[in-house]
Amino acid sequence: MSLKKTITIDTIGAPASFHVIDNLYLNKGSNFMSVTLKSYFSDETYGQNKQPLSMSTVVMFNGIPPAGVDPFAYAESLLVQAEPKDGTPDPTIYPALPANRYLFAGAEIVA
C-alpha cells in the first residue's frame, strides 16, 4: 500500500505526492519502529518505475505493531494520523526524532 499527499521535499524544494514504505525496522527490545519512505512526484511516475525524489524520509515511533497485525499497515495507520490539537501528549512520538512525525498526517492510504 502507499500514501497520497502532496508534501515538499526539503532537500530539493520539489513537491512529491506519492509515498511508499521502503523499509520498516522493528526493535522489540527497545519497543520502537523506524519507517523509511520513498517519495515520488506522482503515482504515475511510480508506476513508470521512475526514480524517487527522496529516498530517505525516516519517521520513528515508540511502540511496535501488536502480534498478528501487518506491520506495514500498522505503520501506514500511524503515519496518516492527525496531530492532537488539544495538547494531549502523543505516546507514539519517538523523542530522538520527533520533527517529522506528522509529515504524512491526513494522507490517503491507497492500494
CYANA upper distance limits for C-alpha pairs under 8 A (distance plus 0.5 A):
  1 MET  CA     20 VAL  CA      7.70
  1 MET  CA     73 ALA  CA      8.16
  1 MET  CA    109 ILE  CA      7.32
  1 MET  CA    110 VAL  CA      6.18
  1 MET  CA    111 ALA  CA      5.01
  2 SER  CA     18 PHE  CA      7.60
  2 SER  CA     19 HIS  CA      6.25
  2 SER  CA     20 VAL  CA      5.37
  2 SER  CA     21 ILE  CA      7.55
  2 SER  CA     76 GLU  CA      8.39
  2 SER  CA    109 ILE  CA      6.22
  2 SER  CA    110 VAL  CA      5.75
  2 SER  CA    111 ALA  CA      6.75
  3 LEU  CA     18 PHE  CA      6.34
  3 LEU  CA     19 HIS  CA      5.55
  3 LEU  CA     20 VAL  CA      7.00
  3 LEU  CA     76 GLU  CA      8.14
  3 LEU  CA    104 PHE  CA      8.43
  3 LEU  CA    107 ALA  CA      6.36
  3 LEU  CA    108 GLU  CA      6.00
  3 LEU  CA    109 ILE  CA      5.21
  3 LEU  CA    110 VAL  CA      6.48
  4 LYS  CA     17 SER  CA      6.02
  4 LYS  CA     18 PHE  CA      5.33
  4 LYS  CA     19 HIS  CA      6.94
  4 LYS  CA    107 ALA  CA      5.89
  4 LYS  CA    108 GLU  CA      5.56
  4 LYS  CA    109 ILE  CA      7.02
  4 LYS  CA    110 VAL  CA      7.58
  5 LYS  CA     16 ALA  CA      8.22
  5 LYS  CA     17 SER  CA      5.34
  5 LYS  CA     18 PHE  CA      6.96
  5 LYS  CA     19 HIS  CA      8.41
  5 LYS  CA    104 PHE  CA      7.36
  5 LYS  CA    106 GLY  CA      8.08
  5 LYS  CA    107 ALA  CA      5.38
  5 LYS  CA    108 GLU  CA      7.22
  6 THR  CA     15 PRO  CA      6.77
  6 THR  CA     16 ALA  CA      5.90
  6 THR  CA     17 SER  CA      4.48
  6 THR  CA     18 PHE  CA      7.87
  7 ILE  CA     15 PRO  CA      6.06
  7 ILE  CA     16 ALA  CA      6.02
  7 ILE  CA     17 SER  CA      6.81
  7 ILE  CA    103 LEU  CA      8.25
  7 ILE  CA    104 PHE  CA      8.48
  8 THR  CA     13 GLY  CA      6.39
  8 THR  CA     14 ALA  CA      5.95
  8 THR  CA     15 PRO  CA      4.89
  8 THR  CA     16 ALA  CA      6.66
  9 ILE  CA     13 GLY  CA      5.84
  9 ILE  CA     14 ALA  CA      5.97
  9 ILE  CA     15 PRO  CA      6.62
  9 ILE  CA     16 ALA  CA      7.28
  9 ILE  CA     53 LEU  CA      8.07
  9 ILE  CA     54 SER  CA      7.46
 10 ASP  CA     14 ALA  CA      8.02
 14 ALA  CA     53 LEU  CA      8.45
 15 PRO  CA     41 PHE  CA      6.90
 16 ALA  CA     39 SER  CA      6.45
 16 ALA  CA     40 TYR  CA      5.74
 16 ALA  CA     41 PHE  CA      4.70
 16 ALA  CA     42 SER  CA      6.97
 16 ALA  CA     53 LEU  CA      7.63
 17 SER  CA     39 SER  CA      7.69
 17 SER  CA     40 TYR  CA      6.83
 17 SER  CA     41 PHE  CA      6.04
 17 SER  CA     42 SER  CA      5.71
 17 SER  CA     43 ASP  CA      7.92
 18 PHE  CA     39 SER  CA      6.25
 18 PHE  CA     40 TYR  CA      5.63
 18 PHE  CA     41 PHE  CA      6.90
 18 PHE  CA     42 SER  CA      5.60
 18 PHE  CA     43 ASP  CA      5.90
 18 PHE  CA     46 TYR  CA      8.15
 19 HIS  CA     37 LEU  CA      6.80
 19 HIS  CA     38 LYS  CA      6.12
 19 HIS  CA     39 SER  CA      4.89
 19 HIS  CA     40 TYR  CA      6.66
 20 VAL  CA     37 LEU  CA      5.87
 20 VAL  CA     38 LYS  CA      5.81
 20 VAL  CA     39 SER  CA      7.04
 21 ILE  CA     35 VAL  CA      7.32
 21 ILE  CA     36 THR  CA      6.38
 21 ILE  CA     37 LEU  CA      4.82
 21 ILE  CA     38 LYS  CA      6.89
 21 ILE  CA     72 PHE  CA      8.05
 22 ASP  CA     35 VAL  CA      8.31
 22 ASP  CA     36 THR  CA      6.22
 22 ASP  CA     37 LEU  CA      5.74
 22 ASP  CA     38 LYS  CA      6.72
 23 ASN  CA     35 VAL  CA      6.44
 23 ASN  CA     36 THR  CA      5.51
 23 ASN  CA     37 LEU  CA      7.43
 24 LEU  CA     33 MET  CA      7.70
 24 LEU  CA     34 SER  CA      6.33
 24 LEU  CA     35 VAL  CA      5.23
 24 LEU  CA     36 THR  CA      6.88
 24 LEU  CA     71 PRO  CA      8.40
 24 LEU  CA     72 PHE  CA      7.85
 25 TYR  CA     33 MET  CA      6.09
 25 TYR  CA     34 SER  CA      5.51
 25 TYR  CA     35 VAL  CA      6.98
 26 LEU  CA     31 ASN  CA      8.16
 26 LEU  CA     32 PHE  CA      6.70
 26 LEU  CA     33 MET  CA      5.11
 26 LEU  CA     34 SER  CA      7.10
 26 LEU  CA     64 ILE  CA      6.98
 27 ASN  CA     31 ASN  CA      6.07
 27 ASN  CA     32 PHE  CA      5.88
 27 ASN  CA     33 MET  CA      6.68
 27 ASN  CA     64 ILE  CA      8.07
 28 LYS  CA     32 PHE  CA      7.38
 28 LYS  CA     64 ILE  CA      7.57
 31 ASN  CA     62 ASN  CA      6.71
 31 ASN  CA     63 GLY  CA      5.36
 31 ASN  CA     64 ILE  CA      6.47
 32 PHE  CA     60 MET  CA      7.72
 32 PHE  CA     61 PHE  CA      6.13
 32 PHE  CA     62 ASN  CA      4.95
 32 PHE  CA     63 GLY  CA      5.18
 32 PHE  CA     64 ILE  CA      6.23
 32 PHE  CA     94 TYR  CA      8.19
 33 MET  CA     60 MET  CA      6.18
 33 MET  CA     61 PHE  CA      5.68
 33 MET  CA     62 ASN  CA      6.92
 33 MET  CA     63 GLY  CA      6.89
 33 MET  CA     64 ILE  CA      6.26
 34 SER  CA     58 VAL  CA      7.32
 34 SER  CA     59 VAL  CA      6.41
 34 SER  CA     60 MET  CA      4.88
 34 SER  CA     61 PHE  CA      6.92
 35 VAL  CA     58 VAL  CA      6.07
 35 VAL  CA     59 VAL  CA      5.75
 35 VAL  CA     60 MET  CA      6.66
 35 VAL  CA     75 ALA  CA      7.74
 36 THR  CA     55 MET  CA      8.16
 36 THR  CA     56 SER  CA      6.71
 36 THR  CA     57 THR  CA      6.08
 36 THR  CA     58 VAL  CA      5.00
 36 THR  CA     59 VAL  CA      7.09
 37 LEU  CA     55 MET  CA      6.80
 37 LEU  CA     56 SER  CA      6.90
 37 LEU  CA     57 THR  CA      5.83
 37 LEU  CA     58 VAL  CA      7.03
 38 LYS  CA     52 PRO  CA      6.47
 38 LYS  CA     53 LEU  CA      8.00
 38 LYS  CA     54 SER  CA      6.11
 38 LYS  CA     55 MET  CA      4.90
 38 LYS  CA     56 SER  CA      7.14
 38 LYS  CA     57 THR  CA      7.38
 39 SER  CA     52 PRO  CA      5.90
 39 SER  CA     53 LEU  CA      6.16
 39 SER  CA     54 SER  CA      5.67
 39 SER  CA     55 MET  CA      7.03
 39 SER  CA     57 THR  CA      8.47
 40 TYR  CA     45 THR  CA      7.18
 40 TYR  CA     46 TYR  CA      6.67
 40 TYR  CA     51 GLN  CA      7.93
 40 TYR  CA     52 PRO  CA      5.13
 40 TYR  CA     53 LEU  CA      5.85
 40 TYR  CA     54 SER  CA      7.69
 41 PHE  CA     45 THR  CA      6.92
 41 PHE  CA     46 TYR  CA      8.34
 41 PHE  CA     52 PRO  CA      7.90
 41 PHE  CA     53 LEU  CA      7.23
 42 SER  CA     46 TYR  CA      6.97
 43 ASP  CA     47 GLY  CA      6.57
 44 GLU  CA     48 GLN  CA      6.72
 45 THR  CA     49 ASN  CA      6.96
 45 THR  CA     50 LYS  CA      5.90
 45 THR  CA     51 GLN  CA      8.49
 46 TYR  CA     50 LYS  CA      6.25
 46 TYR  CA     51 GLN  CA      8.13
 46 TYR  CA     52 PRO  CA      8.02
 59 VAL  CA     97 LEU  CA      7.92
 59 VAL  CA     98 PRO  CA      8.44
 59 VAL  CA    100 ASN  CA      6.95
 59 VAL  CA    101 ARG  CA      6.47
 60 MET  CA     93 ILE  CA      7.81
 60 MET  CA     94 TYR  CA      6.22
 60 MET  CA     97 LEU  CA      7.03
 60 MET  CA     98 PRO  CA      8.00
 60 MET  CA    101 ARG  CA      7.77
 61 PHE  CA     92 THR  CA      5.54
 61 PHE  CA     93 ILE  CA      5.88
 61 PHE  CA     94 TYR  CA      5.39
 61 PHE  CA    101 ARG  CA      8.42
 62 ASN  CA     91 PRO  CA      7.35
 62 ASN  CA     92 THR  CA      5.09
 62 ASN  CA     93 ILE  CA      6.40
 62 ASN  CA     94 TYR  CA      5.64
 63 GLY  CA     92 THR  CA      7.02
 64 ILE  CA     71 PRO  CA      8.46
 65 PRO  CA     69 VAL  CA      6.60
 65 PRO  CA     70 ASP  CA      7.98
 65 PRO  CA     71 PRO  CA      6.30
 65 PRO  CA     74 TYR  CA      6.67
 65 PRO  CA     75 ALA  CA      8.48
 69 VAL  CA     73 ALA  CA      8.31
 69 VAL  CA     74 TYR  CA      7.45
 70 ASP  CA     74 TYR  CA      6.65
 71 PRO  CA     75 ALA  CA      6.56
 72 PHE  CA     76 GLU  CA      6.69
 73 ALA  CA     77 SER  CA      6.67
 74 TYR  CA     78 LEU  CA      6.96
 75 ALA  CA     79 LEU  CA      6.65
 76 GLU  CA     80 VAL  CA      6.86
 76 GLU  CA    109 ILE  CA      7.77
 77 SER  CA     81 GLN  CA      7.10
 79 LEU  CA    101 ARG  CA      7.80
 79 LEU  CA    102 TYR  CA      7.27
 79 LEU  CA    103 LEU  CA      8.24
 79 LEU  CA    104 PHE  CA      6.11
 79 LEU  CA    105 ALA  CA      6.62
 80 VAL  CA    102 TYR  CA      7.96
 80 VAL  CA    104 PHE  CA      5.87
 80 VAL  CA    105 ALA  CA      4.61
 80 VAL  CA    106 GLY  CA      5.54
 80 VAL  CA    107 ALA  CA      5.77
 80 VAL  CA    108 GLU  CA      7.88
 80 VAL  CA    109 ILE  CA      8.40
 81 GLN  CA    102 TYR  CA      7.77
 81 GLN  CA    104 PHE  CA      8.38
 81 GLN  CA    105 ALA  CA      5.58
 81 GLN  CA    106 GLY  CA      6.86
 82 ALA  CA    102 TYR  CA      7.38
 82 ALA  CA    105 ALA  CA      5.48
 82 ALA  CA    106 GLY  CA      6.64
 83 GLU  CA    102 TYR  CA      6.84
 83 GLU  CA    105 ALA  CA      7.67
 84 PRO  CA     88 THR  CA      6.60
 84 PRO  CA     89 PRO  CA      8.21
 84 PRO  CA     90 ASP  CA      7.85
 93 ILE  CA     97 LEU  CA      8.45
 93 ILE  CA     98 PRO  CA      6.29
 93 ILE  CA    101 ARG  CA      7.27
 94 TYR  CA     98 PRO  CA      6.17
 97 LEU  CA    101 ARG  CA      8.48
